[in-house]
Amino acid sequence: MSAALRRLGHEVTLFAPTDSATNGPIVGSLPSLHALETQYGKVPPSIPAVLEAVQMEHLRRRLGDFDIVHCHGEFFHAALLGERRRHSLTTIHWRVDELDRQLFFAAFPDLPVAAISAAQESGIPEANRAGIVHHGIDAERYQLETAPGAYLAFIGRMTDQKRPDAAIRVAKAAGRSIRLAGTVDVGNPTYFEREVRPFLSDGAEYVGPVDDTQKNALLRGAEALLFPIDWPEPFGLVMIEAMACGTPVIAWRRGSVPEIVEDGVTGFVVESEAEAVDALSRIGTIDRAGVRRRFEERFTSRHMAERYVQLYERLLG
């Protein structure tokens, strides 16, 4: 997003871990949690709080330098901002209906919060609502594929929220092969062993975690992406990554799905496994070039940055 804002002509200072992948300057003195875990293995549970405290100190020293401070996540920055809260924006990339977020909003009713979907905004108090900005990705990051392979794709954490088990059943019922990618949830490793591994076969392959290059190839080659979520997903970035490849999305009607997937245009919105199987029988009616076109019209990083600039200007006005 910082790169997209710079391309629009704005000066951006990014506060981030020192190992962040970005072309712009970074303010920070410590690496990311992932880098520390890679170097040291298991780290103390207090490490995330230490990393955030150090980053907040960097921000505190520079707080008067900016027109707008845009924070991604929660919670400590709200107290640090103080009187600057009215010229700030917070984006939360998780569900907001749980107790911790509700207590947070109640304590900071003057903190402007941008929702990443209308579904997410419905859980944000009216006083905090600053507007809705859907996620966007660089248009060049993924390429259109009009002649895909003969398999389905699932990309996501191996959890009961993402339901890879449902994806396997749908593929089998539809007579399709499926390739599943993603990490095994460290908080619930038994789910994968119980609900996924026993059902893997020549027609249902688990390929493990994937990087951007591997994800691009997997999505481009897929006949469709299955997105059988069982929780109120606030956005679901993989849906627009698939659309960028021209790959239709078959997604369950949960959370933000009806905002992202245009039924019959960029995929199908379904209520059950049976409906997903039926949707697969009609997947050939979806124009992959049209899917890519709708991505370009709705979900590029430029669109996202332009919408955020509108919110910034409103807050400063």
Contacts in CASP RR format, 6 or more apart in sequence:
PFRMAT RR
TARGET T0000
AUTHOR 0000-0000-0000
METHOD contacts of the structure
MODEL  1
MSAALRRLGHEVTLFAPTDSATNGPIVGSLPSLHALETQYGKVPPSIPAV
LEAVQMEHLRRRLGDFDIVHCHGEFFHAALLGERRRHSLTTIHWRVDELD
RQLFFAAFPDLPVAAISAAQESGIPEANRAGIVHHGIDAERYQLETAPGA
YLAFIGRMTDQKRPDAAIRVAKAAGRSIRLAGTVDVGNPTYFEREVRPFL
SDGAEYVGPVDDTQKNALLRGAEALLFPIDWPEPFGLVMIEAMACGTPVI
AWRRGSVPEIVEDGVTGFVVESEAEAVDALSRIGTIDRAGVRRRFEERFT
SRHMAERYVQLYERLLG
1 301 0 8 1.000
1 304 0 8 1.000
1 305 0 8 1.000
1 308 0 8 1.000
2 12 0 8 1.000
2 14 0 8 1.000
2 22 0 8 1.000
2 24 0 8 1.000
3 22 0 8 1.000
3 23 0 8 1.000
3 24 0 8 1.000
3 138 0 8 1.000
3 301 0 8 1.000
4 138 0 8 1.000
4 301 0 8 1.000
4 302 0 8 1.000
4 304 0 8 1.000
4 305 0 8 1.000
5 12 0 8 1.000
5 305 0 8 1.000
5 308 0 8 1.000
5 309 0 8 1.000
6 12 0 8 1.000
6 24 0 8 1.000
7 302 0 8 1.000
7 305 0 8 1.000
8 302 0 8 1.000
8 305 0 8 1.000
8 306 0 8 1.000
8 309 0 8 1.000
10 309 0 8 1.000
12 24 0 8 1.000
13 25 0 8 1.000
13 27 0 8 1.000
13 62 0 8 1.000
13 65 0 8 1.000
13 66 0 8 1.000
14 20 0 8 1.000
14 22 0 8 1.000
14 24 0 8 1.000
14 25 0 8 1.000
14 26 0 8 1.000
14 27 0 8 1.000
15 26 0 8 1.000
15 27 0 8 1.000
15 28 0 8 1.000
15 55 0 8 1.000
15 58 0 8 1.000
15 59 0 8 1.000
16 22 0 8 1.000
16 26 0 8 1.000
16 27 0 8 1.000
16 28 0 8 1.000
16 55 0 8 1.000
17 26 0 8 1.000
17 28 0 8 1.000
17 30 0 8 1.000
17 31 0 8 1.000
17 32 0 8 1.000
17 35 0 8 1.000
17 51 0 8 1.000
18 26 0 8 1.000
18 28 0 8 1.000
18 29 0 8 1.000
18 30 0 8 1.000
18 31 0 8 1.000
19 31 0 8 1.000
19 32 0 8 1.000
19 35 0 8 1.000
20 26 0 8 1.000
20 32 0 8 1.000
27 58 0 8 1.000
27 59 0 8 1.000
27 62 0 8 1.000
28 54 0 8 1.000
28 55 0 8 1.000
28 58 0 8 1.000
29 54 0 8 1.000
29 58 0 8 1.000
30 51 0 8 1.000
30 54 0 8 1.000
30 55 0 8 1.000
31 39 0 8 1.000
32 51 0 8 1.000
33 43 0 8 1.000
33 47 0 8 1.000
33 48 0 8 1.000
33 51 0 8 1.000
36 43 0 8 1.000
36 47 0 8 1.000
37 43 0 8 1.000
52 76 0 8 1.000
53 76 0 8 1.000
56 76 0 8 1.000
56 77 0 8 1.000
56 80 0 8 1.000
59 69 0 8 1.000
59 77 0 8 1.000
59 80 0 8 1.000
60 80 0 8 1.000
63 69 0 8 1.000
63 80 0 8 1.000
63 81 0 8 1.000
63 84 0 8 1.000
64 84 0 8 1.000
67 87 0 8 1.000
67 312 0 8 1.000
67 316 0 8 1.000
68 87 0 8 1.000
68 88 0 8 1.000
68 89 0 8 1.000
68 312 0 8 1.000
68 315 0 8 1.000
68 316 0 8 1.000
69 77 0 8 1.000
69 81 0 8 1.000
69 84 0 8 1.000
69 87 0 8 1.000
69 88 0 8 1.000
69 89 0 8 1.000
70 88 0 8 1.000
70 89 0 8 1.000
70 90 0 8 1.000
70 91 0 8 1.000
70 308 0 8 1.000
70 312 0 8 1.000
71 77 0 8 1.000
71 81 0 8 1.000
71 88 0 8 1.000
71 89 0 8 1.000
71 90 0 8 1.000
71 91 0 8 1.000
72 90 0 8 1.000
72 91 0 8 1.000
72 92 0 8 1.000
72 93 0 8 1.000
73 90 0 8 1.000
73 91 0 8 1.000
73 92 0 8 1.000
73 93 0 8 1.000
73 94 0 8 1.000
74 90 0 8 1.000
74 92 0 8 1.000
74 101 0 8 1.000
74 104 0 8 1.000
75 100 0 8 1.000
75 104 0 8 1.000
77 88 0 8 1.000
77 90 0 8 1.000
78 85 0 8 1.000
78 90 0 8 1.000
78 104 0 8 1.000
78 107 0 8 1.000
78 108 0 8 1.000
78 111 0 8 1.000
79 108 0 8 1.000
81 88 0 8 1.000
81 111 0 8 1.000
85 108 0 8 1.000
85 110 0 8 1.000
85 111 0 8 1.000
85 112 0 8 1.000
86 110 0 8 1.000
86 112 0 8 1.000
86 315 0 8 1.000
87 315 0 8 1.000
87 316 0 8 1.000
88 111 0 8 1.000
88 112 0 8 1.000
88 315 0 8 1.000
89 112 0 8 1.000
89 113 0 8 1.000
89 114 0 8 1.000
89 130 0 8 1.000
89 308 0 8 1.000
89 311 0 8 1.000
89 312 0 8 1.000
89 315 0 8 1.000
90 111 0 8 1.000
90 112 0 8 1.000
90 113 0 8 1.000
90 114 0 8 1.000
91 113 0 8 1.000
91 114 0 8 1.000
91 116 0 8 1.000
91 133 0 8 1.000
92 101 0 8 1.000
92 113 0 8 1.000
92 116 0 8 1.000
92 120 0 8 1.000
92 234 0 8 1.000
93 116 0 8 1.000
93 234 0 8 1.000
93 235 0 8 1.000
94 101 0 8 1.000
94 234 0 8 1.000
95 101 0 8 1.000
95 120 0 8 1.000
95 231 0 8 1.000
95 232 0 8 1.000
95 234 0 8 1.000
96 102 0 8 1.000
96 105 0 8 1.000
96 115 0 8 1.000
96 120 0 8 1.000
96 123 0 8 1.000
96 124 0 8 1.000
96 234 0 8 1.000
97 123 0 8 1.000
97 232 0 8 1.000
105 111 0 8 1.000
105 113 0 8 1.000
105 124 0 8 1.000
105 125 0 8 1.000
105 127 0 8 1.000
105 128 0 8 1.000
106 125 0 8 1.000
108 128 0 8 1.000
109 125 0 8 1.000
109 127 0 8 1.000
109 128 0 8 1.000
110 127 0 8 1.000
111 128 0 8 1.000
112 128 0 8 1.000
112 130 0 8 1.000
112 311 0 8 1.000
112 315 0 8 1.000
113 124 0 8 1.000
113 128 0 8 1.000
113 129 0 8 1.000
113 130 0 8 1.000
114 130 0 8 1.000
114 131 0 8 1.000
114 132 0 8 1.000
114 133 0 8 1.000
114 308 0 8 1.000
114 311 0 8 1.000
115 121 0 8 1.000
115 124 0 8 1.000
115 129 0 8 1.000
115 131 0 8 1.000
115 132 0 8 1.000
115 133 0 8 1.000
115 234 0 8 1.000
116 132 0 8 1.000
116 133 0 8 1.000
116 134 0 8 1.000
116 135 0 8 1.000
116 234 0 8 1.000
116 235 0 8 1.000
116 256 0 8 1.000
117 132 0 8 1.000
117 134 0 8 1.000
117 234 0 8 1.000
117 235 0 8 1.000
117 255 0 8 1.000
117 256 0 8 1.000
117 259 0 8 1.000
117 260 0 8 1.000
118 132 0 8 1.000
118 256 0 8 1.000
118 259 0 8 1.000
119 232 0 8 1.000
119 233 0 8 1.000
119 234 0 8 1.000
119 255 0 8 1.000
119 256 0 8 1.000
119 259 0 8 1.000
120 234 0 8 1.000
120 235 0 8 1.000
120 256 0 8 1.000
121 129 0 8 1.000
121 131 0 8 1.000
121 132 0 8 1.000
130 311 0 8 1.000
130 314 0 8 1.000
130 315 0 8 1.000
131 311 0 8 1.000
133 304 0 8 1.000
133 307 0 8 1.000
133 308 0 8 1.000
133 311 0 8 1.000
134 235 0 8 1.000
134 259 0 8 1.000
134 260 0 8 1.000
134 298 0 8 1.000
134 299 0 8 1.000
134 303 0 8 1.000
134 304 0 8 1.000
134 307 0 8 1.000
135 235 0 8 1.000
135 236 0 8 1.000
135 237 0 8 1.000
135 240 0 8 1.000
135 299 0 8 1.000
135 304 0 8 1.000
136 240 0 8 1.000
136 299 0 8 1.000
136 300 0 8 1.000
136 301 0 8 1.000
136 303 0 8 1.000
136 304 0 8 1.000
137 237 0 8 1.000
137 240 0 8 1.000
137 241 0 8 1.000
137 244 0 8 1.000
137 299 0 8 1.000
137 300 0 8 1.000
137 301 0 8 1.000
138 300 0 8 1.000
138 301 0 8 1.000
139 244 0 8 1.000
139 295 0 8 1.000
139 296 0 8 1.000
139 300 0 8 1.000
139 301 0 8 1.000
139 302 0 8 1.000
141 212 0 8 1.000
141 216 0 8 1.000
141 244 0 8 1.000
142 216 0 8 1.000
142 219 0 8 1.000
142 220 0 8 1.000
142 241 0 8 1.000
142 244 0 8 1.000
142 245 0 8 1.000
143 216 0 8 1.000
143 220 0 8 1.000
143 244 0 8 1.000
143 245 0 8 1.000
144 220 0 8 1.000
144 244 0 8 1.000
144 245 0 8 1.000
144 246 0 8 1.000
144 288 0 8 1.000
144 289 0 8 1.000
144 292 0 8 1.000
145 220 0 8 1.000
145 221 0 8 1.000
145 245 0 8 1.000
145 246 0 8 1.000
145 247 0 8 1.000
145 288 0 8 1.000
146 246 0 8 1.000
146 288 0 8 1.000
146 289 0 8 1.000
148 220 0 8 1.000
148 221 0 8 1.000
148 222 0 8 1.000
148 223 0 8 1.000
148 247 0 8 1.000
148 288 0 8 1.000
149 221 0 8 1.000
149 222 0 8 1.000
149 223 0 8 1.000
150 176 0 8 1.000
150 177 0 8 1.000
150 223 0 8 1.000
151 176 0 8 1.000
151 177 0 8 1.000
151 178 0 8 1.000
151 179 0 8 1.000
151 221 0 8 1.000
151 222 0 8 1.000
151 223 0 8 1.000
152 167 0 8 1.000
152 170 0 8 1.000
152 171 0 8 1.000
152 174 0 8 1.000
152 176 0 8 1.000
152 177 0 8 1.000
152 178 0 8 1.000
152 179 0 8 1.000
152 222 0 8 1.000
152 223 0 8 1.000
152 224 0 8 1.000
152 225 0 8 1.000
152 226 0 8 1.000
152 280 0 8 1.000
153 178 0 8 1.000
153 179 0 8 1.000
153 180 0 8 1.000
153 181 0 8 1.000
153 218 0 8 1.000
153 219 0 8 1.000
153 221 0 8 1.000
153 222 0 8 1.000
153 224 0 8 1.000
153 225 0 8 1.000
153 226 0 8 1.000
153 242 0 8 1.000
153 247 0 8 1.000
154 164 0 8 1.000
154 167 0 8 1.000
154 178 0 8 1.000
154 179 0 8 1.000
154 180 0 8 1.000
154 181 0 8 1.000
154 225 0 8 1.000
154 226 0 8 1.000
154 227 0 8 1.000
154 228 0 8 1.000
155 180 0 8 1.000
155 181 0 8 1.000
155 182 0 8 1.000
155 210 0 8 1.000
155 215 0 8 1.000
155 218 0 8 1.000
155 219 0 8 1.000
155 225 0 8 1.000
155 238 0 8 1.000
155 241 0 8 1.000
156 162 0 8 1.000
156 164 0 8 1.000
156 181 0 8 1.000
156 182 0 8 1.000
156 183 0 8 1.000
156 238 0 8 1.000
157 182 0 8 1.000
157 183 0 8 1.000
157 184 0 8 1.000
157 185 0 8 1.000
158 164 0 8 1.000
158 180 0 8 1.000
158 182 0 8 1.000
158 183 0 8 1.000
158 184 0 8 1.000
158 185 0 8 1.000
158 191 0 8 1.000
158 192 0 8 1.000
158 196 0 8 1.000
159 185 0 8 1.000
159 188 0 8 1.000
159 191 0 8 1.000
160 188 0 8 1.000
160 191 0 8 1.000
160 195 0 8 1.000
160 230 0 8 1.000
161 229 0 8 1.000
161 230 0 8 1.000
161 231 0 8 1.000
162 228 0 8 1.000
162 229 0 8 1.000
162 230 0 8 1.000
163 228 0 8 1.000
163 229 0 8 1.000
163 230 0 8 1.000
164 180 0 8 1.000
164 195 0 8 1.000
164 196 0 8 1.000
164 228 0 8 1.000
165 195 0 8 1.000
165 196 0 8 1.000
165 199 0 8 1.000
166 226 0 8 1.000
166 228 0 8 1.000
166 230 0 8 1.000
166 273 0 8 1.000
167 178 0 8 1.000
167 180 0 8 1.000
167 226 0 8 1.000
167 228 0 8 1.000
168 178 0 8 1.000
168 180 0 8 1.000
168 196 0 8 1.000
168 199 0 8 1.000
168 200 0 8 1.000
168 204 0 8 1.000
169 199 0 8 1.000
169 273 0 8 1.000
170 226 0 8 1.000
170 228 0 8 1.000
170 250 0 8 1.000
170 273 0 8 1.000
170 276 0 8 1.000
170 277 0 8 1.000
170 280 0 8 1.000
171 177 0 8 1.000
171 178 0 8 1.000
171 203 0 8 1.000
171 204 0 8 1.000
171 226 0 8 1.000
172 203 0 8 1.000
172 204 0 8 1.000
173 273 0 8 1.000
173 277 0 8 1.000
174 276 0 8 1.000
174 277 0 8 1.000
174 280 0 8 1.000
174 281 0 8 1.000
176 223 0 8 1.000
176 280 0 8 1.000
177 202 0 8 1.000
177 203 0 8 1.000
177 204 0 8 1.000
177 205 0 8 1.000
178 203 0 8 1.000
178 204 0 8 1.000
178 205 0 8 1.000
178 226 0 8 1.000
179 205 0 8 1.000
179 207 0 8 1.000
179 218 0 8 1.000
179 222 0 8 1.000
180 196 0 8 1.000
180 204 0 8 1.000
180 205 0 8 1.000
180 206 0 8 1.000
180 207 0 8 1.000
180 208 0 8 1.000
181 206 0 8 1.000
181 207 0 8 1.000
181 208 0 8 1.000
181 209 0 8 1.000
181 210 0 8 1.000
181 214 0 8 1.000
181 215 0 8 1.000
181 218 0 8 1.000
182 208 0 8 1.000
182 209 0 8 1.000
182 210 0 8 1.000
183 208 0 8 1.000
183 209 0 8 1.000
184 192 0 8 1.000
185 191 0 8 1.000
185 192 0 8 1.000
196 206 0 8 1.000
197 206 0 8 1.000
200 206 0 8 1.000
207 214 0 8 1.000
207 218 0 8 1.000
210 218 0 8 1.000
215 241 0 8 1.000
216 245 0 8 1.000
219 225 0 8 1.000
219 238 0 8 1.000
219 241 0 8 1.000
219 242 0 8 1.000
219 244 0 8 1.000
219 245 0 8 1.000
219 247 0 8 1.000
220 245 0 8 1.000
220 247 0 8 1.000
221 245 0 8 1.000
221 247 0 8 1.000
222 242 0 8 1.000
222 245 0 8 1.000
222 247 0 8 1.000
223 247 0 8 1.000
223 283 0 8 1.000
224 247 0 8 1.000
224 248 0 8 1.000
224 249 0 8 1.000
224 250 0 8 1.000
224 267 0 8 1.000
224 280 0 8 1.000
224 283 0 8 1.000
225 238 0 8 1.000
225 239 0 8 1.000
225 242 0 8 1.000
225 247 0 8 1.000
225 248 0 8 1.000
225 249 0 8 1.000
225 250 0 8 1.000
226 250 0 8 1.000
226 251 0 8 1.000
226 276 0 8 1.000
227 236 0 8 1.000
227 238 0 8 1.000
227 239 0 8 1.000
227 249 0 8 1.000
227 250 0 8 1.000
227 251 0 8 1.000
227 252 0 8 1.000
227 257 0 8 1.000
228 251 0 8 1.000
228 252 0 8 1.000
228 273 0 8 1.000
228 276 0 8 1.000
229 251 0 8 1.000
229 252 0 8 1.000
229 254 0 8 1.000
229 255 0 8 1.000
229 257 0 8 1.000
230 252 0 8 1.000
230 254 0 8 1.000
231 254 0 8 1.000
232 254 0 8 1.000
232 255 0 8 1.000
233 254 0 8 1.000
233 255 0 8 1.000
233 256 0 8 1.000
233 257 0 8 1.000
234 255 0 8 1.000
234 256 0 8 1.000
235 256 0 8 1.000
235 260 0 8 1.000
236 256 0 8 1.000
236 260 0 8 1.000
239 249 0 8 1.000
239 251 0 8 1.000
239 257 0 8 1.000
239 260 0 8 1.000
239 261 0 8 1.000
240 260 0 8 1.000
240 295 0 8 1.000
240 299 0 8 1.000
242 248 0 8 1.000
242 249 0 8 1.000
243 249 0 8 1.000
243 266 0 8 1.000
243 291 0 8 1.000
243 292 0 8 1.000
243 294 0 8 1.000
243 295 0 8 1.000
243 299 0 8 1.000
244 292 0 8 1.000
244 295 0 8 1.000
244 299 0 8 1.000
245 292 0 8 1.000
246 288 0 8 1.000
246 289 0 8 1.000
246 290 0 8 1.000
246 291 0 8 1.000
246 292 0 8 1.000
246 295 0 8 1.000
247 288 0 8 1.000
247 291 0 8 1.000
248 266 0 8 1.000
248 267 0 8 1.000
248 268 0 8 1.000
248 283 0 8 1.000
248 286 0 8 1.000
248 288 0 8 1.000
248 291 0 8 1.000
249 260 0 8 1.000
249 261 0 8 1.000
249 266 0 8 1.000
249 267 0 8 1.000
249 268 0 8 1.000
250 267 0 8 1.000
250 268 0 8 1.000
250 270 0 8 1.000
250 276 0 8 1.000
250 279 0 8 1.000
250 280 0 8 1.000
250 283 0 8 1.000
251 257 0 8 1.000
251 260 0 8 1.000
251 261 0 8 1.000
251 267 0 8 1.000
251 268 0 8 1.000
251 269 0 8 1.000
251 270 0 8 1.000
252 269 0 8 1.000
252 270 0 8 1.000
252 271 0 8 1.000
252 276 0 8 1.000
253 269 0 8 1.000
253 270 0 8 1.000
253 271 0 8 1.000
257 269 0 8 1.000
258 269 0 8 1.000
261 267 0 8 1.000
261 268 0 8 1.000
261 269 0 8 1.000
262 294 0 8 1.000
263 269 0 8 1.000
264 285 0 8 1.000
264 286 0 8 1.000
265 286 0 8 1.000
265 290 0 8 1.000
265 291 0 8 1.000
265 294 0 8 1.000
266 286 0 8 1.000
266 290 0 8 1.000
266 291 0 8 1.000
266 294 0 8 1.000
266 295 0 8 1.000
267 279 0 8 1.000
267 283 0 8 1.000
267 286 0 8 1.000
267 291 0 8 1.000
268 275 0 8 1.000
268 276 0 8 1.000
268 279 0 8 1.000
268 282 0 8 1.000
268 283 0 8 1.000
270 276 0 8 1.000
270 278 0 8 1.000
270 279 0 8 1.000
END
